[in-house]
Amino acid sequence: MEALICVTYRCNAKCHMCNIWKYPTDRRKEITIQDLKKLPEGLAFANITGGEPFLRDDIEDIIKVVLTKTKRLVISTNGYYTEKIVKLAKKYPQIGVRVSIEGLPAANDELRGLKDGFDHGIRTLIELHELGLKDIGFGITVSDRNAKDLMELYHLAKWLGLEFATAAIHNTYYFHKMDNKFTQRKMVTDEFKKLIKELLKSKKPKDWFRAYFNYGLINYINGKPRLLPCEMGTDVFFMDPYGEVYPCNGMNWSMGNIKKQSFDEIWNSEKANEVRNKVKSCSKHCWMVGSASPAIKKQKVMVAKWIAKNRLRKEVDYSCVE
């Protein structure tokens, strides 16, 4: 099982594709360390996200608890609070960190509404790299406005020896956005095709599977049904800052609240089963890493066949997603 844990909706950025910052949580009502201790043990993966997680004064205590629950932990951040992030990494060098960067300096700072955001993010990545942290990288949420920076960021990540993650704009209650859309689909998907070609040429198997993930993003951008079944609420859960447990951050269907119940009571409840049935008939066809990655792992053989076929081709076959 995997967990996506949002510890706050407070945020110091004002992103064009996300309005979380307009709806900050009251810090007095956010999940506590005692709430987090109720999470199940033996998680395969946990992602700590926000808002901006490093606005939590007790972020070190949060990480200390969640590390006892999971094999791998990654924190998603805009990278602005370099000193705080590096201090945490020194104390817990086994964690992963992903910094959100939306483009080269001008584009990033405009799209994130954060003055000198690119500088802070890159400085954080460099200091973590110098520290010797193994699981670090950055990622871009692609829209019409920054797609042309996709390949430059990929090459920057490659040059720095960092992981590179991608996402596409989505509309959900979590982002408080329902008007994100692609108006230049061909331009955007052409940029993703360049990235897929590079990833398939890599000698790293992990990059080949990332190529498939980006293939799925082209499929999503073109408005087609998901490439793989969604198992959110079964293989993965999302917990918001108030302790509500959802199948994902795309559908506003709570299974229960960790402040009022044990996790087992929530997970094995009739309400949770009702939510899982709703997920089966969900028509959103999201392709976010939180739902796509577990599905890819589950269908590893099928995805490996796609990889093998397309690595041997001069050009990737996009007929199924266009």
PANULO-85397 format. One record per residue: x, y, z of N, C-alpha, C, O in turn; residue in three letters. Coordinates in steps of 0.05 Angstrom, whole numbers, plus 32768, in hexadecimal, padded with zeros to 4 digits. Layout:
<rs>
XYZXYZXYZXYZALA...
</rs>
This chain:
<rs>
80117FE8800080008000800080118019800080278019800CMET8008802E7FF3801680477FF28004805D7FFE7FEC805B7FFEGLU801180728007800380888014800C80A3800A802380A98006ALA7FF880B580047FFD80D07FFD7FF280E180147FDA80E28019LEU800480EE80237FFC80FC803B8001811A8039801781238038ILE7FEB812880387FEC814580367FEB815180527FD6814E8060CYS8000815E805B8002816680777FF98183807B7FF5818B8092VAL7FF5819280667FEB81AE80687FE181B8804D7FEB81AF8038THR7FCE81CA804D7FC681D880357FD181F480357FCC82048023TYR7FE181FB804A7FEF82148049800582138035801381FF8032ARG800982298026801E8229801180288246800D80198259800ECYS804282488008804F82628003805082687FE68058827E7FDEASN804782567FD58046825B7FB8802982617FAF8016825B7FBEALA8027826D7F98800C82737F8C800B82697F70800B82797F5DLYS800B824F7F6D800E82427F527FF682477F417FDF82487F4ACYS7FFB824A7F277FE582507F147FD382387F107FBC823B7F09HIS7FDD821F7F157FCD82077F107FC281FC7F2A7FB581E67F29MET7FC5820A7F407FBC81FF7F5A7FB582167F6D7FC482297F70CYS7F9D82157F797F94822A7F8A7F9482227FA87F85822E7FB8ASN7FA3820E7FAF7FA482057FCB7FAB821D7FDD7F9F821F7FF3ILE7FBC822E7FD47FC582457FE47FAE82587FEC7FB182677FFFTRP7F9982577FDD7F8182677FE37F70825B7FFA7F5F82698005LYS7F75824280007F65823480147F77822680287F76820E802BTYR7F88823680377F9A822A804A7F8C821D80627F768226806APRO7F988208806C7F8D81FB80847F93820C809D7FA7821A809DTHR7F83820980B17F88821480CB7F9C820180D87F9681E980DDASP7FB4820A80DF7FC881F880E97FBF81EA81037FC981D48109ARG7FAC81F581117FA281E981297F9181D081247F8D81BF8135ARG7F8781CE810B7F7681B881047F8481A380F27F78818E80EBLYS7F9D81A780EC7FAC819580DB7FB2817B80EA7FB3817A8103GLU7FB7816580DB7FBD814C80E77FD6814F80F97FE8815E80F3ILE7FD58140810F7FEA814181237FFC812981217FF781168112THR8011812A8131802481138133801580FA813D801A80E48133ILE800380FE81507FF480E7815A7FE180DB81457FDD80C38144GLN7FD680EC81347FC680E3811E7FD780D1810B7FCE80BC8102ASP7FEF80DB8105800080CD80F2800A80B280FD800F80A080EELEU800B80B081178013809781237FFE8081811E800480698121LYS7FE6808981167FD1807581117FD2806A80F47FC3805880EDLYS7FE4807480E47FE7806A80C97FF1804D80CA7FFE804580DDLEU7FEA803D80B57FF3802180B58011801E80B1801D802F80A5PRO801C800980BC8039800380B8803C7FF3809E80297FE78094GLU80557FF28094805B7FE2807D80537FEE806380507FDF804FGLY805080098061804A8016804880628012803580798013803ELEU805D800F801C8073800D8008807E802880028096802B7FFCALA806D803D8003807580587FFC8063806C8009804B8067800CPHE806E80828011805E8098801C806980B28011808180B78011ALA805780C38008805E80DD7FFE805280F28010803A80F38015ASN80638104801B805A811A802C80588132801A806B813A800DILE8040813E8019803B81548007802B816A801480258168802CTHR8023817E800480138194800F8001819F7FF97FF7818F7FE9GLY7FFC81B97FFA800A81CF8005802981CC8005803481BC7FF5GLY803581DA8016805281D8801A805881CC8035805481D88049GLU806181B28034806581A4804D807881B18061807681AE8079PRO808C81C18056809F81CD8068809581E6807680A481F48084PHE807B81EC8073806E82008083806581F4809E805D820280B0LEU806581DA80A0805F81CD80BA807881CF80CC808E81C780C5ARG807381DB80E3808981DE80F7809381C4810180AA81C1810AASP808281B0810080898195810B808F818180F5808B816980F8ASP809A818B80DE809F817980C780B3816380CE80B0814D80C4ILE80C6816980DF80D9815480E880CB813E80F780D1812680F3GLU80B98145810880AA81318117809881218105809581098109ASP808C812E80F1807C812080DD808C810B80CF808380F480CCILE80A4811280C580B5810080B780BE80E980C980BE80D280C0ILE80C480EF80E180CD80DA80F480B880C580F780BE80AD80F8LYS809F80CD80F9808980B980FC808480AA80E38082809180E3VAL808180B880CC807A80AB80B38090809880AA808B8084809DVAL80A9809E80B180BF808B80AA80BC807080B780C6805C80ADLEU80AE806F80CE80AA805580DB8094804580CD8090802E80D4THR8086805280BB806F804680AE8074803C80918064802D8086LYS808A80458086808E8041806980AB8039806280BE803F8070THR80AD802A804B80C88023804280D6803A803480EE803D8035LYS80C6804C802780D18062801980BF807B801D80A78079801CARG80CC8091802380BD80AA802880C980C0801680E180C48016LEU80B780CF800880C080E57FF880AF80FE7FFF809780FC8002VAL80BC8114800280AE812D800880AD813E7FEF80C181427FE2ILE809581487FE88092815A7FD2809181777FDC8083817D7FEFSER80A281887FD080A581A37FDA80AB81B67FC380B481AE7FAETHR80A781D07FC780B081E37FB380CD81EB7FB780D881FB7FA8ASN80D981E17FCC80F681E57FD080FE82007FDB811682067FDCGLY80EB82107FE380F1822C7FEB8100822D80058112823E8009TYR80FA821B80188105821D8033811E820B8034811F81F68041TYR813382148027814B82038023815781FA803E815C81E38041THR815B820D805181688206806A815881F08079816481DD8084GLU813E81F38079812D81E08088812E81C5807A812E81B08088LYS812E81C58060812E81AC80518149819D8055814981858059ILE815F81AC8053817981A08056817D81958072818881808076VAL817381A480868175819C80A28167818180A68171816F80B3LYS814F817F809A81408166809C814F814F808E815081388099LEU815A815480778168814080678181813680778188811E8075ALA818E8148808581A5813F8095819D812C80AB81AB811A80B2LYS8185813180B6817C812180CC8170810680C2817380F280CFLYS8164810780AA815880EF809F816180EC8082815280F1806FTYR817A80E3807E818580E18063817880CB8051817D80CA8039PRO816780BB805D815980A6804E814180B0803F813580A2802FGLN813980C98044812180D48037812680DB801A813D80DE8012ILE811180DE800B811380E97FF0810681057FF080F5810B8000GLY811081167FDE810581317FDB810081377FBD811281327FADVAL80E881417FB780E2814A7F9C80DA81677F9C80C7816F7FAAARG80E981777F8D80E481947F8C80D4819A7F7380DC81927F5DVAL80BE81A97F7680AE81B07F5F80BA81C97F5180BD81DE7F5ESER80C181C67F3880CC81DC7F2880BC81DD7F0E80BC81C97EFFILE80B081F37F08809D81F57EF180AA81FF7ED7809B82047EC4GLU80C482027ED780D1820C7EBF80EB82197EC580F482187EDCGLY80F782267EB2810F82367EB68107824E7EC780EF82547ECBLEU811A825E7ED2811582717EE780FC82837EE380EB82847EF5PRO80FA82907ECC80E482A37EC880C982947EC880B6829D7ED5ALA80C7827E7EBA80AE826F7EB880A782637ED4809082657EDCALA80BA82587EE280B5824C7EFC80A982617F0F8095825C7F1CASN80B782787F1180AE828C7F25809382987F1E8084829F7F30ASP808E829A7F04807382A47EFB805E82907F02804982977F0DGLU806282777EFA804E82627EFD8049825A7F1A803382527F22LEU805E825D7F2B805B82567F478055826F7F58804E826C7F70ARG805682867F4C8050829E7F5C806282A17F74805982AA7F89GLY807B82997F70808E82997F8780A882A67F7E80B7829B7F6ELEU80AD82BE7F8980C582CD7F8180DF82BD7F8880E282B37F9ELYS80F082BA7F75810982AB7F788105828E7F7F811682817F8BASP80EE82847F7780E782687F7D80FA82547F6F810282407F7BGLY8102825A7F56811482487F48812F82487F56813A82327F5APHE8139825F7F5E815382607F6C8152824F7F86816582407F8BASP813D82537F95813B82447FAE813A82257FA9814782167FB6HIS8129821E7F95812682027F8E814081F57F85814781DF7F8FGLY814F82027F73816881F77F69817D81F67F7F818C81E37F82ILE817D820B7F908190820C7FA6818B81F47FB9819E81E77FC3ARG817281EF7FBE816B81D87FD0817581BE7FC4818081AD7FD1THR817081BA7FAA817881A17F9C8197819E7F9D81A181887FA1LEU81A581B47F9881C281B27F9881CD81AB7FB481DF819B7FB6ILE81C281B87FC881CB81B37FE381C481967FEC81D481897FFAGLU81AD818C7FE481A681707FEA81B9815D7FDB81C181487FE6LEU81C081647FC381D281547FB381EE81537FC081FA813E7FC2HIS81F7816A7FC88211816C7FD68211815D7FF0822581527FF9GLU81FA815C7FFD81F7814D801681F9812F801281FE81208024LEU81F481267FF981F6810A7FF381DB80FC7FF481DA80E37FF4GLY81C5810B7FF681AB80FF7FF681A680F07FDB81AC80FB7FC6LEU819D80D77FDD819B80C77FC5818180CB7FB5818180CB7F9CLYS816B80CE7FC3815180CF7FB6814780EC7FB3813680F57FC2ASP815380FA7FA0814B81167F9C8146811C7F7E8150810E7F6DILE8135812F7F7A812F81367F5E811B814D7F5E811381587F72GLY811381547F4680FF81697F4380EC81627F2D80F181517F1CPHE80D681717F2C80C1816A7F1880B281827F0F80B281977F1CGLY80A5817F7EF9809581957EEC8079818C7EE8807481767EE0ILE8066819E7EED804A819A7EE6804581A87ECC804581C17ECBTHR804281997EB7804281A57E9C802681B17E95801181A57E9AVAL802781C87E89801081D57E7E801881E27E63802F81E07E5BSER800581F07E56800C81FE7E3D802382127E42803382177E31ASP8023821D7E5B803582347E608052822C7E668063823E7E65ARG805782137E6C8073820C7E72807D81F37E63809381EA7E68ASN806D81E87E51807581CF7E43808F81D27E34809E81BF7E32ALA809581EA7E2B80AE81EE7E1B80C781ED7E2D80DD81EC7E23LYS80C381ED7E4780DA81EB7E5A80DE81CE7E6380F181C97E71ASP80CD81BC7E5A80CE81A07E6380E981947E5E80F681887E70LEU80F381957E45810C81887E3E812481957E4B813781877E52MET812481AF7E4E813A81BD7E5B813C81B47E78815281AF7E82GLU812581B17E85812681A87EA1812F818B7EA3813E81837EB5LEU8127817A7E908130815E7E8F814E815D7E8C815B814E7E9BTYR8159816D7E7A8176816C7E76818581787E8E819B816F7E95HIS8179818B7E9C818581967EB4818681807EC9819A817D7ED7LEU817081727ECD816F815C7EE0818481477EDA8192813D7EECALA818681407EC18199812C7EB881B581357EBD81C681257EC7LYS81BB814E7EB781D681597EBC81DD81597EDA81F481537EE1TRP81C9815F7EEB81CE81607F0881CD81447F1481D481417F2CLEU81C481307F0581C281157F1081AA81117F2281AC81027F35GLY819481207F1D817C811F7F2E816581117F1F8165810F7F07LEU815281077F2F813A80FB7F24812981127F18812A81297F21GLU811A810B7F038109811F7EF680ED81147EF380E880FF7EE6PHE80DA81227F0080BE81197F0080AD812C7EEF80B381447EEDALA809881227EE4808581327ED48069812E7EDE8062811A7EEATHR805981427ED9803C81417EDE802E81537ECA803C81637EBCALA801481527EC8800581647EB77FEF81717EC87FE781667EDCALA7FE681887EC07FD181967ECF7FB881847ED17FB081777EBEILE7FAC81847EE87F9381767EEE7F8081897EFB7F87819D7F06HIS7F6781817EFB7F5281907F0A7F46817E7F1F7F3B81697F19ASN7F4981867F397F3D81767F4F7F3681897F667F3F81A07F67THR7F26817F7F787F20818E7F907F3981947FA07F3B81A97FADTYR7F4D81837F9F7F6681867FAD7F7581A07FA47F7F81AF7FB5TYR7F7681A47F8A7F8381BC7F807F7181D57F807F7A81EB7F7BPHE7F5781D17F867F4381E67F857F4481F37F697F41820C7F66HIS7F4781E37F557F4881EC7F397F3781DA7F287F3881C27F29LYS7F2681E77F177F1681D87F047F1881E47EE87F0981DC7ED6MET7F2B81F77EE57F2D82047ECB7F4982007EBE7F4F820D7EAAASP7F5981EE7EC97F7281E77EBB7F6B81D87EA17F5B81C67EA1ASN7F7881E07E8B7F7381D27E727F8B81D67E5F7F9A81E97E61LYS7F8D81C47E4C7FA181C67E377F9481D27E1E7F8081C77E14PHE7F9F81E77E147F9581F37DFB7FA881EE7DE37FA181F27DCCTHR7FC081E57DEA7FD481DF7DD67FDE81C27DD97FF581BD7DDEGLN7FCB81B07DD67FD181947DDC7FE881897DCB7FF9817B7DD5ARG7FE8818F7DB17FFD81847DA08019818E7DA8802C817E7DA9LYS801B81A87DAE803581B27DB7803E81A47DD08055819C7DD3MET802B81A17DE3803281957DFD803A81787DF9804F816F7E04VAL802A81697DEA8030814C7DE7804A81487DD6805881357DDATHR804F815B7DC4806981597DB58081815B7DC88095814E7DC4ASP807E816C7DDC8094816E7DF0809781557E0080AD814C7E06GLU808081497E088081812F7E16808D81197E05809C81087E0FPHE8088811A7DEB809481067DD980B281087DD880C080F37DD7LYS80BC81207DD980D981247DDA80E581187DF480FA810B7DF3LYS80D7811C7E0A80E081117E2380DF80F27E2380F280E57E2CLEU80C980E77E1880C780CA7E1780DD80BE7E0780E880A97E0EILE80E480CA7DF180F980C17DE0811480C07DEF812380AD7DEDLYS811980D57DFE813280D67E0E813280C17E24814680B47E29GLU811B80BD7E31811980AA7E47811D808D7E3D812A807D7E4BLEU811280877E268115806C7E1B813280667E12813A804F7E10LEU8141807C7E0C815D80787E04816F80747E1C8186806C7E1ALYS8165807A7E34817580787E4D817D805B7E52817080487E49SER819280587E61819B803D7E69818E80347E848193801E7E8DLYS817E80467E8F817280407EA9815580367EA5814480447E9ALYS814F801E7EAE813480137EAC811F80257EB9810880267EAFPRO812680337ECE811380457EDB810A805A7EC880F280627EC8LYS811C80647EB6811580787EA28101806D7E8E80F0807B7E83ASP810480537E8780F280477E7480D680467E7E80C3804C7E6FTRP80D380407E9880B880407EA480AD805D7EA6809580617EA4PHE80BF80707EAA80B6808C7EAA80AD80947E8E809A80A47E8BARG80B980887E7980B0808E7E5E809380857E5B808380937E4FALA808C806E7E67807080657E65805E80787E758048807E7E6BTYR806780817E8C805680947E9B805180AD7E8A803A80B67E8APHE806580B77E7D806180CF7E6C805080C97E53804180DA7E4AASN805180B07E49803F80A77E34802280A97E3F801080B17E30TYR801E80A27E58800480A47E647FFB80C17E677FE380C67E66GLY800E80D37E6B800780EF7E6C7FFD80FA7E517FEA810A7E50LEU800980F17E3C7FFF80F87E217FE380EE7E1E7FD180FC7E13ILE7FDE80D67E267FC380CA7E257FAF80DB7E357F9980E07E2BASN7FB780E37E4D7FA680F47E5E7FA1810F7E517F8A81187E51TYR7FB5811C7E477FB381367E3B7FA081357E237F9281497E1EILE7FA0811F7E157F8E811C7DFE7F7281137E067F61810D7DF4ASN7F6C81127E207F51810C7E297F4880F07E267F3080EB7E24GLY7F5B80DD7E277F5380C17E237F5280B37E3E7F5D80BC7E52LYS7F44809C7E407F43808C7E587F5F80837E627F7180807E51PRO7F6280807E7C7F7B80777E877F86805F7E797F77804D7E70ARG7FA1805D7E777FAD80467E6B7FAB802D7E7D7FA980177E73LEU7FAB80327E987FAA801C7EAB7F9480227EBF7F8E80397EC5LEU7F88800D7ECA7F7280117EDE7F7C80207EF77F93801D7EFFPRO7F6A80307F027F71803F7F1A7F6A802E7F337F5480247F35CYS7F7D802C7F457F79801C7F5D7F7A802D7F767F8080237F8CGLU7F7680477F737F7680597F8B7F6080517F9E7F4A804A7F96MET7F6780527FB77F5580497FCC7F58802B7FD27F4C80217FE5GLY7F68801D7FC17F6E80017FC67F8B7FFD7FCA7F947FF17FDETHR7F9B80087FB87FB980067FBA7FC5801E7FC77FDB801E7FD1ASP7FB680347FC77FC0804E7FD07FAA805E7FDE7F92805A7FD7VAL7FB1806E7FF17F9E80817FFD7FAA809C7FFF7FC2809F8000PHE7F9980B080007FA180CC80047F9580D6801E7F7D80D38022PHE7FA580E3802F7F9B80EE80477F9F810C80477FB581168042MET7F8A811B804D7F8C8138804C7F95814380677F968134807AASP7F9A815E80687FA5816980827F91816780997F99816B80B0PRO7F78816280937F64816080A97F60814380B27F50813E80C4TYR7F6F813080A57F6D811580AE7F598104809E7F5680EC80A4GLY7F4C8110808A7F3A810180797F4980EF80677F5D80F7805AGLU7F4080D680657F4E80C280547F3D80BE803A7F2680B6803BVAL7F4980C480247F3C80C380097F4A80AE7FF87F6180A57FFFTYR7F3E80A57FE37F4C80937FD17F6380A17FC27F7780957FBCPRO7F5F80BB7FBD7F7380CA7FAE7F6E80E87FB37F5B80EF7FC2CYS7F7E80F97FA77F7981167FA97F6981207F917F6981397F8CASN7F5C810E7F837F4C81167F6C7F2E81157F717F1F81247F66GLY7F2681027F837F0A80FE7F887F0481057FA57F1180FB7FB7MET7EF081157FAA7EE9811E7FC57ED6810B7FD37EC081127FDAASN7EE080F27FD77ED080DD7FE47EE080D37FFC7EF280C37FF9TRP7ED980DB80147EE880D3802C7EDF80B780357EC780B08034SER7EF380A7803E7EED808D80497EEA808F80687EDE807D8074MET7EF480A480737EF380A780907F0980BB80997F1880C58088GLY7F0A80C080B37F1D80D480BD7F2F80C780D37F2680BB80E6ASN7F4A80CA80CF7F5D80BE80E07F5C80CA80FC7F6680BE810FILE7F5180E280FF7F4F80EE811A7F3980E1812B7F3980E28143LYS7F2680D4811D7F0F80C8812B7F0F80AA812B7F02809E813CLYS7F1F809D81197F1F808081167F3B807681137F4E8085810DGLN7F3E805C81187F58804F81117F59804C80F37F45804C80E5SER7F71804880E97F74804480CC7F65802B80C37F58802B80AEPHE7F68801680D27F5B7FFC80CB7F3C800080C97F2F7FF580B7ASP7F31800F80DC7F14801480DB7F0C802380C27EF8801D80B6GLU7F1D803680BA7F17804580A17F1A803380897F0880328078ILE7F30802580877F388016806F7F257FFE806A7F207FF78053TRP7F1B7FF2807F7F0A7FDB807D7EEC7FE180807EDC7FCE8083ASN7EE57FFA807F7EC9800280837EB87FFE806A7EC37FFC8054SER7E9E7FFE806E7E8C7FFC80587E8E801680477E8B8015802EGLU7E93802C80547E96804580467EAE804480337EAC804E801CLYS7EC48038803C7EDB8035802B7ED5802480127EDE802A7FFCALA7EC6800E80167EBE7FFD80007EAD800C7FEC7EAF80097FD4ASN7E9B801D7FF67E8A802E7FE47E9B80417FD47E9780457FBCGLU7EAF804C7FE17EC1805F7FD27ED180507FBD7ED4805A7FA6VAL7EDB80387FC37EE980287FAF7ED880217F977EE280217F80ARG7EBF801C7F9C7EAC80177F857EA980307F747EA6802E7F5CASN7EA980477F817EA780607F727EC080657F617EBE806F7F4BLYS7ED7805D7F6C7EF080607F5D7EEF80507F447EF980597F2FVAL7EE380387F457EE280277F2E7ED280337F177ED7802E7EFFLYS7EBF80457F1E7EAF80517F097EB7806F7F047EA8807D7EF7SER7ECE80777F107ED780937F0D7EDD80997EEF7EEA80887EE2CYS7ED580B07EE67ED880B77ECA7EED80CD7EC67EF080D87EB0SER7EFC80D47EDB7F1080E97ED87F2880E27EC87F3480F37EBALYS7F3080C87EC87F4780BE7EB97F6180CE7EBF7F7180D37EAEHIS7F6480D57ED97F7D80E37EE17F9580D27EDB7F9480B97EDACYS7FAC80DF7ED87FC580D07ED47FDA80E07EE47FEC80EC7ED9TRP7FD780DF7EFF7FEB80EB7F117FFC80D57F1C7FF480BE7F1DMET801580DB7F23802880C77F2B801E80B67F438024809F7F45VAL800E80C27F54800480B47F6C7FF3809C7F647FF380887F72GLY7FE4809F7F4F7FD280897F467FDF80787F2F7FDA80607F2DSER7FEF80857F1F7FFB80787F08801280657F108014804F7F05ALA8023806E7F22803A805E7F2A803380437F35803E802F7F2DSER801F80427F48801880277F52800B80167F3D800F7FFD7F3CPRO7FFC80227F2A7FF080137F14800680077F0280047FF17EF9ALA801A80187EFC8030800E7EEB803F7FF77EF980467FE47EEBILE80447FF97F1380517FE37F2180407FCA7F20804B7FB47F1DLYS80267FCD7F2280147FB67F2180147FA97F0680107F907F03LYS80177FB97EF180167FAF7ED580327FAF7EC980357FB67EB1GLN80467FA97ED980627FAC7ED180697F9C7EB780777FA67EA6LYS805E7F847EB580647F737E9E80597F807E8480677F817E70VAL80407F897E8580347F967E6E80437FAF7E6680477FB47E4FMET804A7FBF7E7A80597FD87E7580757FD17E69807E7FDF7E57VAL80817FBC7E74809C7FB47E6A809A7FAC7E4C80AD7FB17E3DALA80847FA07E4480807F997E28807E7FB27E16808A7FB37E01LYS80707FC77E20806F7FE07E12808B7FED7E0F80927FF77DFATRP809A7FEB7E2580B57FF67E2580C67FE87E1080D47FF47E00ILE80C67FCD7E1180D67FBD7DFF80CF7FC37DE280E17FC67DD1ALA80B57FC57DDC80AD7FCA7DC180B67FE57DB780C07FE87DA1LYS80B37FF97DC880B980147DBF80D6801C7DC180DF802F7DB3ASN80E6800E7DD1810380137DD1810F80097DB7812480137DAEARG81037FF57DAB810D7FE97D9281057FFA7D7981117FF77D64LEU80F1800B7D7C80E7801B7D6680F880347D628104803E7D75ARG80F8803E7D4A810580587D4580F3806E7D5080FD80827D5BLYS80D9806A7D4F80C6807D7D5980B2806E7D6B80A980587D64GLU80AA807B7D818097806F7D93807C806E7D86807480817D78VAL806D80597D8B805280567D80803E80647D928039805B7DA9ASP8033807A7D898020808A7D98800380867D8F7FF180957D97TYR7FFF80727D7F7FE4806E7D737FCE80697D887FB7806F7D84SER7FD6805E7D9F7FC280577DB37FBA806F7DC47FA6806E7DD3CYS7FCA80847DC37FC4809B7DD57FBD80B57DC77FB880C97DD3VAL7FBB80B37DAC7FB580CC7D9D7F9B80C87D8E7F9380DB7D80GLU
</rs>
